[in-house]
Amino acid sequence: MKVVSNTSPLTNLAAIGQFDLLRQLYGQLWLAPQVWEELNAGGIAWPGSAEVATAEWIHICEIRSQTLVAALRTDLDAGEAASIALAVEIEADLILLDEREGRRIAQRLEIPVIGVLGVLLGAKKETLISTLHPMLDTLRHTAGFYVSEAVYHHVLHLAEED
């Protein structure tokens, strides 16, 4: 299975101590160089940077078609645009992406997409984690990940924790 990740799932899972769920669920990840740059923006090693640097199961892959990246940059930031372009180029089975506009474009390009909440739900389904509720709370309060009340309760319902 080929899975491309944008920055947000990496940083948020690292911030809550659940980065290794990505390896356990997907085996390998492919990242665009722009995602690596975002993980180290401003000379700061953001959450996920150290994990990516040492993970042999993560591949940073140059994008051949910069034309698609440039076209996507009209609506998306560099990491999102490059991640979607990489997913198209390597014919990824899945892209990990949280931002609404990026998700919409990926879906329009027929790339299956999930975000950090989907990763956590998948981990619960595969019994890699026993309960989702405390992770959602940590994601919101420690990582600063915005989850509306409606989505929060919907995810807990899907995880059968409501």
Buried (B, 14 or more C-beta within 10 A) or exposed (E): EBBBBBBBBBBBBBBBEBBBBBBEBBEBBBBBBBBBEBBBEEEEEBBBBEBBEEBEEBEBBEBEEEEBBEEBBEEBBBBBBBBBBBBBBBEBEBBBBBBEEBBEBBEEBEBEBBBBBBBBBBBBEEEBBEEBEEBBEBBBEEBEBEBEEEEBBBBBEBBEBE
